Amino acid sequence: PVPGKEEYLNSEKYEYKVWDWDRPGNITDYVSQVNAIRRDHPALHEYENLRFVETSDDNVLAYYKATEDLTDIVLVIVNLDPFHTHESMVSLPLARIGVDPDGQVRAHELLSNETFLWTGSEQHVRLDPNHNPAMIFRIQEWVHRDYVEPDA
């Protein structure tokens, strides 16, 4: 090794590898889904709008990105531990995104296509590295006209 110089020997960055993209455990569909989410959300196209969010577990990282007019708000929550499930409280910055701190937001989880109604700024998440190592939410203020009565 030469101090201050980048080493090219045994550096995957410079190696040619042939990958079997269909082998068990591949993440091609997952990466495609994340790339589609990135493409579809203007908030994720900007660089200076990254804001970290407080979590109760050091193994859980959360941040959000929002367009300046707040028409697109994306919350990303990631389990940093690839071996263990982690649960955490996530502190949503509701006032910063134009929602009353005790108000309600619709949280549409884009990877699973599930939608949640969250009340208040403290929300619980559970991230299992084998099933949902990350969650990507589109956050919107919930208005009562959005409510649809479930079939009895």
PyMOL commands that place a pseudoatom at each C-alpha (Angstrom):
pseudoatom trace, name=CA, resn=PRO, resi=1, chain=A, elem=C, hetatm=0, pos=[0.000, 0.000, 0.000]
pseudoatom trace, name=CA, resn=VAL, resi=2, chain=A, elem=C, hetatm=0, pos=[1.118, 3.489, -0.851]
pseudoatom trace, name=CA, resn=PRO, resi=3, chain=A, elem=C, hetatm=0, pos=[-0.063, 6.154, 1.618]
pseudoatom trace, name=CA, resn=GLY, resi=4, chain=A, elem=C, hetatm=0, pos=[-2.431, 8.645, 0.011]
pseudoatom trace, name=CA, resn=LYS, resi=5, chain=A, elem=C, hetatm=0, pos=[-2.913, 6.519, -3.113]
pseudoatom trace, name=CA, resn=GLU, resi=6, chain=A, elem=C, hetatm=0, pos=[-5.890, 4.416, -4.114]
pseudoatom trace, name=CA, resn=GLU, resi=7, chain=A, elem=C, hetatm=0, pos=[-5.124, 0.717, -4.484]
pseudoatom trace, name=CA, resn=TYR, resi=8, chain=A, elem=C, hetatm=0, pos=[-6.482, -1.080, -7.536]
pseudoatom trace, name=CA, resn=LEU, resi=9, chain=A, elem=C, hetatm=0, pos=[-5.408, -4.632, -6.663]
pseudoatom trace, name=CA, resn=ASN, resi=10, chain=A, elem=C, hetatm=0, pos=[-8.303, -6.739, -5.320]
pseudoatom trace, name=CA, resn=SER, resi=11, chain=A, elem=C, hetatm=0, pos=[-10.660, -3.778, -5.510]
pseudoatom trace, name=CA, resn=GLU, resi=12, chain=A, elem=C, hetatm=0, pos=[-14.171, -4.807, -6.540]
pseudoatom trace, name=CA, resn=LYS, resi=13, chain=A, elem=C, hetatm=0, pos=[-14.564, -1.283, -7.870]
pseudoatom trace, name=CA, resn=TYR, resi=14, chain=A, elem=C, hetatm=0, pos=[-12.151, -2.123, -10.692]
pseudoatom trace, name=CA, resn=GLU, resi=15, chain=A, elem=C, hetatm=0, pos=[-12.774, -5.848, -11.144]
pseudoatom trace, name=CA, resn=TYR, resi=16, chain=A, elem=C, hetatm=0, pos=[-14.859, -7.411, -13.882]
pseudoatom trace, name=CA, resn=LYS, resi=17, chain=A, elem=C, hetatm=0, pos=[-17.362, -9.824, -12.364]
pseudoatom trace, name=CA, resn=VAL, resi=18, chain=A, elem=C, hetatm=0, pos=[-20.027, -11.969, -13.962]
pseudoatom trace, name=CA, resn=TRP, resi=19, chain=A, elem=C, hetatm=0, pos=[-23.084, -12.096, -11.732]
pseudoatom trace, name=CA, resn=ASP, resi=20, chain=A, elem=C, hetatm=0, pos=[-25.943, -14.562, -11.793]
pseudoatom trace, name=CA, resn=TRP, resi=21, chain=A, elem=C, hetatm=0, pos=[-28.757, -12.063, -11.268]
pseudoatom trace, name=CA, resn=ASP, resi=22, chain=A, elem=C, hetatm=0, pos=[-31.309, -14.867, -10.887]
pseudoatom trace, name=CA, resn=ARG, resi=23, chain=A, elem=C, hetatm=0, pos=[-29.569, -16.760, -8.085]
pseudoatom trace, name=CA, resn=PRO, resi=24, chain=A, elem=C, hetatm=0, pos=[-31.467, -17.202, -4.808]
pseudoatom trace, name=CA, resn=GLY, resi=25, chain=A, elem=C, hetatm=0, pos=[-31.254, -14.178, -2.541]
pseudoatom trace, name=CA, resn=ASN, resi=26, chain=A, elem=C, hetatm=0, pos=[-30.904, -11.652, -5.347]
pseudoatom trace, name=CA, resn=ILE, resi=27, chain=A, elem=C, hetatm=0, pos=[-32.329, -8.187, -4.794]
pseudoatom trace, name=CA, resn=THR, resi=28, chain=A, elem=C, hetatm=0, pos=[-32.968, -7.137, -8.387]
pseudoatom trace, name=CA, resn=ASP, resi=29, chain=A, elem=C, hetatm=0, pos=[-36.746, -6.725, -7.937]
pseudoatom trace, name=CA, resn=TYR, resi=30, chain=A, elem=C, hetatm=0, pos=[-36.221, -4.771, -4.714]
pseudoatom trace, name=CA, resn=VAL, resi=31, chain=A, elem=C, hetatm=0, pos=[-33.677, -2.431, -6.326]
pseudoatom trace, name=CA, resn=SER, resi=32, chain=A, elem=C, hetatm=0, pos=[-35.992, -1.956, -9.318]
pseudoatom trace, name=CA, resn=GLN, resi=33, chain=A, elem=C, hetatm=0, pos=[-38.842, -1.042, -6.970]
pseudoatom trace, name=CA, resn=VAL, resi=34, chain=A, elem=C, hetatm=0, pos=[-36.672, 1.467, -5.061]
pseudoatom trace, name=CA, resn=ASN, resi=35, chain=A, elem=C, hetatm=0, pos=[-35.487, 3.003, -8.340]
pseudoatom trace, name=CA, resn=ALA, resi=36, chain=A, elem=C, hetatm=0, pos=[-39.106, 3.355, -9.525]
pseudoatom trace, name=CA, resn=ILE, resi=37, chain=A, elem=C, hetatm=0, pos=[-40.014, 5.098, -6.257]
pseudoatom trace, name=CA, resn=ARG, resi=38, chain=A, elem=C, hetatm=0, pos=[-37.059, 7.431, -6.686]
pseudoatom trace, name=CA, resn=ARG, resi=39, chain=A, elem=C, hetatm=0, pos=[-38.097, 8.210, -10.252]
pseudoatom trace, name=CA, resn=ASP, resi=40, chain=A, elem=C, hetatm=0, pos=[-41.747, 8.865, -9.289]
pseudoatom trace, name=CA, resn=HIS, resi=41, chain=A, elem=C, hetatm=0, pos=[-41.119, 11.261, -6.379]
pseudoatom trace, name=CA, resn=PRO, resi=42, chain=A, elem=C, hetatm=0, pos=[-39.840, 14.786, -7.073]
pseudoatom trace, name=CA, resn=ALA, resi=43, chain=A, elem=C, hetatm=0, pos=[-38.689, 15.159, -3.445]
pseudoatom trace, name=CA, resn=LEU, resi=44, chain=A, elem=C, hetatm=0, pos=[-36.116, 12.440, -4.104]
pseudoatom trace, name=CA, resn=HIS, resi=45, chain=A, elem=C, hetatm=0, pos=[-34.704, 14.330, -7.102]
pseudoatom trace, name=CA, resn=GLU, resi=46, chain=A, elem=C, hetatm=0, pos=[-33.406, 17.183, -4.956]
pseudoatom trace, name=CA, resn=TYR, resi=47, chain=A, elem=C, hetatm=0, pos=[-30.172, 17.246, -2.963]
pseudoatom trace, name=CA, resn=GLU, resi=48, chain=A, elem=C, hetatm=0, pos=[-30.448, 19.959, -0.329]
pseudoatom trace, name=CA, resn=ASN, resi=49, chain=A, elem=C, hetatm=0, pos=[-33.713, 18.804, 1.252]
pseudoatom trace, name=CA, resn=LEU, resi=50, chain=A, elem=C, hetatm=0, pos=[-32.448, 15.880, 3.351]
pseudoatom trace, name=CA, resn=ARG, resi=51, chain=A, elem=C, hetatm=0, pos=[-33.608, 16.063, 6.984]
pseudoatom trace, name=CA, resn=PHE, resi=52, chain=A, elem=C, hetatm=0, pos=[-32.833, 13.371, 9.540]
pseudoatom trace, name=CA, resn=VAL, resi=53, chain=A, elem=C, hetatm=0, pos=[-35.553, 12.249, 11.941]
pseudoatom trace, name=CA, resn=GLU, resi=54, chain=A, elem=C, hetatm=0, pos=[-35.058, 11.157, 15.538]
pseudoatom trace, name=CA, resn=THR, resi=55, chain=A, elem=C, hetatm=0, pos=[-35.502, 7.453, 16.334]
pseudoatom trace, name=CA, resn=SER, resi=56, chain=A, elem=C, hetatm=0, pos=[-35.422, 5.583, 19.657]
pseudoatom trace, name=CA, resn=ASP, resi=57, chain=A, elem=C, hetatm=0, pos=[-33.079, 2.841, 18.368]
pseudoatom trace, name=CA, resn=ASP, resi=58, chain=A, elem=C, hetatm=0, pos=[-29.535, 3.542, 17.160]
pseudoatom trace, name=CA, resn=ASN, resi=59, chain=A, elem=C, hetatm=0, pos=[-29.898, 0.711, 14.639]
pseudoatom trace, name=CA, resn=VAL, resi=60, chain=A, elem=C, hetatm=0, pos=[-32.745, 2.520, 12.898]
pseudoatom trace, name=CA, resn=LEU, resi=61, chain=A, elem=C, hetatm=0, pos=[-32.002, 5.466, 10.619]
pseudoatom trace, name=CA, resn=ALA, resi=62, chain=A, elem=C, hetatm=0, pos=[-34.794, 7.737, 9.424]
pseudoatom trace, name=CA, resn=TYR, resi=63, chain=A, elem=C, hetatm=0, pos=[-34.903, 10.775, 7.207]
pseudoatom trace, name=CA, resn=TYR, resi=64, chain=A, elem=C, hetatm=0, pos=[-37.349, 12.621, 5.029]
pseudoatom trace, name=CA, resn=LYS, resi=65, chain=A, elem=C, hetatm=0, pos=[-37.157, 14.648, 1.863]
pseudoatom trace, name=CA, resn=ALA, resi=66, chain=A, elem=C, hetatm=0, pos=[-39.815, 17.121, 0.801]
pseudoatom trace, name=CA, resn=THR, resi=67, chain=A, elem=C, hetatm=0, pos=[-40.366, 19.402, -2.132]
pseudoatom trace, name=CA, resn=GLU, resi=68, chain=A, elem=C, hetatm=0, pos=[-40.299, 23.090, -1.246]
pseudoatom trace, name=CA, resn=ASP, resi=69, chain=A, elem=C, hetatm=0, pos=[-44.077, 23.390, -1.642]
pseudoatom trace, name=CA, resn=LEU, resi=70, chain=A, elem=C, hetatm=0, pos=[-44.607, 20.222, 0.475]
pseudoatom trace, name=CA, resn=THR, resi=71, chain=A, elem=C, hetatm=0, pos=[-46.619, 18.511, -2.258]
pseudoatom trace, name=CA, resn=ASP, resi=72, chain=A, elem=C, hetatm=0, pos=[-44.295, 15.503, -2.112]
pseudoatom trace, name=CA, resn=ILE, resi=73, chain=A, elem=C, hetatm=0, pos=[-42.947, 14.266, 1.227]
pseudoatom trace, name=CA, resn=VAL, resi=74, chain=A, elem=C, hetatm=0, pos=[-41.065, 10.970, 1.431]
pseudoatom trace, name=CA, resn=LEU, resi=75, chain=A, elem=C, hetatm=0, pos=[-40.031, 9.388, 4.743]
pseudoatom trace, name=CA, resn=VAL, resi=76, chain=A, elem=C, hetatm=0, pos=[-37.386, 6.648, 4.639]
pseudoatom trace, name=CA, resn=ILE, resi=77, chain=A, elem=C, hetatm=0, pos=[-36.745, 4.364, 7.623]
pseudoatom trace, name=CA, resn=VAL, resi=78, chain=A, elem=C, hetatm=0, pos=[-33.930, 1.791, 7.469]
pseudoatom trace, name=CA, resn=ASN, resi=79, chain=A, elem=C, hetatm=0, pos=[-32.762, -1.030, 9.731]
pseudoatom trace, name=CA, resn=LEU, resi=80, chain=A, elem=C, hetatm=0, pos=[-28.948, -0.740, 9.813]
pseudoatom trace, name=CA, resn=ASP, resi=81, chain=A, elem=C, hetatm=0, pos=[-28.555, -4.197, 11.370]
pseudoatom trace, name=CA, resn=PRO, resi=82, chain=A, elem=C, hetatm=0, pos=[-28.673, -6.914, 8.678]
pseudoatom trace, name=CA, resn=PHE, resi=83, chain=A, elem=C, hetatm=0, pos=[-29.089, -9.715, 11.237]
pseudoatom trace, name=CA, resn=HIS, resi=84, chain=A, elem=C, hetatm=0, pos=[-31.706, -8.605, 13.783]
pseudoatom trace, name=CA, resn=THR, resi=85, chain=A, elem=C, hetatm=0, pos=[-35.200, -7.159, 13.817]
pseudoatom trace, name=CA, resn=HIS, resi=86, chain=A, elem=C, hetatm=0, pos=[-35.438, -3.712, 15.399]
pseudoatom trace, name=CA, resn=GLU, resi=87, chain=A, elem=C, hetatm=0, pos=[-38.409, -1.754, 16.658]
pseudoatom trace, name=CA, resn=SER, resi=88, chain=A, elem=C, hetatm=0, pos=[-38.261, 1.979, 17.097]
pseudoatom trace, name=CA, resn=MET, resi=89, chain=A, elem=C, hetatm=0, pos=[-40.292, 5.059, 17.756]
pseudoatom trace, name=CA, resn=VAL, resi=90, chain=A, elem=C, hetatm=0, pos=[-39.881, 7.590, 14.972]
pseudoatom trace, name=CA, resn=SER, resi=91, chain=A, elem=C, hetatm=0, pos=[-40.467, 11.280, 15.688]
pseudoatom trace, name=CA, resn=LEU, resi=92, chain=A, elem=C, hetatm=0, pos=[-42.237, 12.797, 12.712]
pseudoatom trace, name=CA, resn=PRO, resi=93, chain=A, elem=C, hetatm=0, pos=[-41.570, 16.512, 12.213]
pseudoatom trace, name=CA, resn=LEU, resi=94, chain=A, elem=C, hetatm=0, pos=[-45.239, 17.304, 11.613]
pseudoatom trace, name=CA, resn=ALA, resi=95, chain=A, elem=C, hetatm=0, pos=[-44.956, 21.057, 12.212]
pseudoatom trace, name=CA, resn=ARG, resi=96, chain=A, elem=C, hetatm=0, pos=[-42.103, 21.293, 9.692]
pseudoatom trace, name=CA, resn=ILE, resi=97, chain=A, elem=C, hetatm=0, pos=[-44.247, 19.654, 7.030]
pseudoatom trace, name=CA, resn=GLY, resi=98, chain=A, elem=C, hetatm=0, pos=[-47.265, 21.838, 7.673]
pseudoatom trace, name=CA, resn=VAL, resi=99, chain=A, elem=C, hetatm=0, pos=[-49.310, 19.462, 9.849]
pseudoatom trace, name=CA, resn=ASP, resi=100, chain=A, elem=C, hetatm=0, pos=[-50.591, 20.159, 13.361]
pseudoatom trace, name=CA, resn=PRO, resi=101, chain=A, elem=C, hetatm=0, pos=[-48.344, 18.228, 15.832]
pseudoatom trace, name=CA, resn=ASP, resi=102, chain=A, elem=C, hetatm=0, pos=[-51.433, 16.376, 17.086]
pseudoatom trace, name=CA, resn=GLY, resi=103, chain=A, elem=C, hetatm=0, pos=[-52.841, 16.003, 13.593]
pseudoatom trace, name=CA, resn=GLN, resi=104, chain=A, elem=C, hetatm=0, pos=[-53.166, 12.992, 11.363]
pseudoatom trace, name=CA, resn=VAL, resi=105, chain=A, elem=C, hetatm=0, pos=[-51.232, 11.955, 8.291]
pseudoatom trace, name=CA, resn=ARG, resi=106, chain=A, elem=C, hetatm=0, pos=[-51.767, 9.283, 5.699]
pseudoatom trace, name=CA, resn=ALA, resi=107, chain=A, elem=C, hetatm=0, pos=[-48.580, 7.213, 5.494]
pseudoatom trace, name=CA, resn=HIS, resi=108, chain=A, elem=C, hetatm=0, pos=[-48.524, 5.160, 2.308]
pseudoatom trace, name=CA, resn=GLU, resi=109, chain=A, elem=C, hetatm=0, pos=[-45.720, 2.595, 2.496]
pseudoatom trace, name=CA, resn=LEU, resi=110, chain=A, elem=C, hetatm=0, pos=[-44.528, 2.398, -1.088]
pseudoatom trace, name=CA, resn=LEU, resi=111, chain=A, elem=C, hetatm=0, pos=[-42.670, -0.937, -0.949]
pseudoatom trace, name=CA, resn=SER, resi=112, chain=A, elem=C, hetatm=0, pos=[-45.602, -2.930, 0.480]
pseudoatom trace, name=CA, resn=ASN, resi=113, chain=A, elem=C, hetatm=0, pos=[-48.372, -0.665, -0.848]
pseudoatom trace, name=CA, resn=GLU, resi=114, chain=A, elem=C, hetatm=0, pos=[-49.933, -0.509, 2.639]
pseudoatom trace, name=CA, resn=THR, resi=115, chain=A, elem=C, hetatm=0, pos=[-51.526, 2.686, 3.918]
pseudoatom trace, name=CA, resn=PHE, resi=116, chain=A, elem=C, hetatm=0, pos=[-51.651, 3.746, 7.563]
pseudoatom trace, name=CA, resn=LEU, resi=117, chain=A, elem=C, hetatm=0, pos=[-53.389, 6.578, 9.370]
pseudoatom trace, name=CA, resn=TRP, resi=118, chain=A, elem=C, hetatm=0, pos=[-50.936, 8.032, 11.880]
pseudoatom trace, name=CA, resn=THR, resi=119, chain=A, elem=C, hetatm=0, pos=[-51.987, 10.379, 14.673]
pseudoatom trace, name=CA, resn=GLY, resi=120, chain=A, elem=C, hetatm=0, pos=[-49.391, 12.597, 16.336]
pseudoatom trace, name=CA, resn=SER, resi=121, chain=A, elem=C, hetatm=0, pos=[-45.671, 12.823, 15.820]
pseudoatom trace, name=CA, resn=GLU, resi=122, chain=A, elem=C, hetatm=0, pos=[-44.512, 9.604, 17.561]
pseudoatom trace, name=CA, resn=GLN, resi=123, chain=A, elem=C, hetatm=0, pos=[-44.912, 6.462, 15.454]
pseudoatom trace, name=CA, resn=HIS, resi=124, chain=A, elem=C, hetatm=0, pos=[-43.810, 2.875, 16.040]
pseudoatom trace, name=CA, resn=VAL, resi=125, chain=A, elem=C, hetatm=0, pos=[-42.087, 0.866, 13.310]
pseudoatom trace, name=CA, resn=ARG, resi=126, chain=A, elem=C, hetatm=0, pos=[-40.752, -2.684, 13.174]
pseudoatom trace, name=CA, resn=LEU, resi=127, chain=A, elem=C, hetatm=0, pos=[-38.050, -3.553, 10.641]
pseudoatom trace, name=CA, resn=ASP, resi=128, chain=A, elem=C, hetatm=0, pos=[-37.144, -7.175, 9.971]
pseudoatom trace, name=CA, resn=PRO, resi=129, chain=A, elem=C, hetatm=0, pos=[-34.019, -7.473, 7.796]
pseudoatom trace, name=CA, resn=ASN, resi=130, chain=A, elem=C, hetatm=0, pos=[-35.396, -10.631, 6.171]
pseudoatom trace, name=CA, resn=HIS, resi=131, chain=A, elem=C, hetatm=0, pos=[-38.738, -9.117, 5.149]
pseudoatom trace, name=CA, resn=ASN, resi=132, chain=A, elem=C, hetatm=0, pos=[-38.697, -5.322, 5.359]
pseudoatom trace, name=CA, resn=PRO, resi=133, chain=A, elem=C, hetatm=0, pos=[-35.210, -3.928, 6.025]
pseudoatom trace, name=CA, resn=ALA, resi=134, chain=A, elem=C, hetatm=0, pos=[-36.491, -0.509, 4.976]
pseudoatom trace, name=CA, resn=MET, resi=135, chain=A, elem=C, hetatm=0, pos=[-39.771, 1.331, 4.712]
pseudoatom trace, name=CA, resn=ILE, resi=136, chain=A, elem=C, hetatm=0, pos=[-40.423, 4.195, 2.307]
pseudoatom trace, name=CA, resn=PHE, resi=137, chain=A, elem=C, hetatm=0, pos=[-43.520, 6.260, 3.029]
pseudoatom trace, name=CA, resn=ARG, resi=138, chain=A, elem=C, hetatm=0, pos=[-45.295, 8.981, 1.112]
pseudoatom trace, name=CA, resn=ILE, resi=139, chain=A, elem=C, hetatm=0, pos=[-46.634, 11.289, 3.806]
pseudoatom trace, name=CA, resn=GLN, resi=140, chain=A, elem=C, hetatm=0, pos=[-49.764, 13.377, 3.240]
pseudoatom trace, name=CA, resn=GLU, resi=141, chain=A, elem=C, hetatm=0, pos=[-51.941, 15.315, 5.618]
pseudoatom trace, name=CA, resn=TRP, resi=142, chain=A, elem=C, hetatm=0, pos=[-55.101, 13.310, 6.198]
pseudoatom trace, name=CA, resn=VAL, resi=143, chain=A, elem=C, hetatm=0, pos=[-58.379, 15.075, 5.696]
pseudoatom trace, name=CA, resn=HIS, resi=144, chain=A, elem=C, hetatm=0, pos=[-61.624, 13.533, 6.883]
pseudoatom trace, name=CA, resn=ARG, resi=145, chain=A, elem=C, hetatm=0, pos=[-63.110, 13.354, 3.394]
pseudoatom trace, name=CA, resn=ASP, resi=146, chain=A, elem=C, hetatm=0, pos=[-60.426, 10.723, 2.654]
pseudoatom trace, name=CA, resn=TYR, resi=147, chain=A, elem=C, hetatm=0, pos=[-62.084, 8.272, 5.025]
pseudoatom trace, name=CA, resn=VAL, resi=148, chain=A, elem=C, hetatm=0, pos=[-63.995, 5.422, 3.433]
pseudoatom trace, name=CA, resn=GLU, resi=149, chain=A, elem=C, hetatm=0, pos=[-66.296, 3.390, 5.677]
pseudoatom trace, name=CA, resn=PRO, resi=150, chain=A, elem=C, hetatm=0, pos=[-65.266, -0.293, 5.554]
pseudoatom trace, name=CA, resn=ASP, resi=151, chain=A, elem=C, hetatm=0, pos=[-67.895, -2.765, 4.383]
pseudoatom trace, name=CA, resn=ALA, resi=152, chain=A, elem=C, hetatm=0, pos=[-69.852, -4.185, 7.321]
for i in range(1, 152): cmd.bond("trace and resi %d" % i, "trace and resi %d" % (i + 1))
show_as sticks, trace
zoom trace
